[in-house]
């Protein structure tokens, strides 16, 4: 697959999947949880798409959210095939971009990097 075409397809999938998850999925496990699609990685042949999600929740809620999205994979693929003009829709695989424990620490780490202070060696 042409690299430019692959990038365009990945970006189209990213925006559509994010819209579908946040606005069209009606699952109680997703209510009140902010989900953002950080990136979509396509395989060389275009048959598989790895979707990385930023889920702003605790570890248990993050796992339940991923289960809900996995259960809705068929619906998501069907809706994507109607919205994105592609000959063969790639198989979707969902994964959290950061573990829940690291996500909680990430804000403090980013603040520390912005200030330019290293962590005290204790």
Steps between C-alpha positions, in 0.01 A plus 500: 500500500623847412628679816299817427184298446567309820538826695179644355308182580641486855398862562150443360461191719626690803248781469206272419575248778529780754168645390330160507629410848424833662167585338333190360581208730234462767662277760471568874867404543597802288290767671701772666833376362701715262640290214734645238658316210869588511611312190408234249779277371432312178681185397702505176230311310217709648315201645547587868465825691630545853300776673658655809261665744563756774250405769477743790386262774618265774645160416170316555301752298764490227470122473118519489517772236729288283263204538206715393686623194610145411137386524398781265775421247254360243280809519803728475636315197160512327461874563857566385442310177207732425691819586849429363532410134737204501486170311564281804454631853793393720443287809501720808701434815458732797753566773561768764792726417615521863430274797268656759775528763730687264216721374447628857871585528527654153365841598752535783781384270404751232486784754847404621635495144349843429664645807831337410555351843635147540356273766679511836725199547382356833 
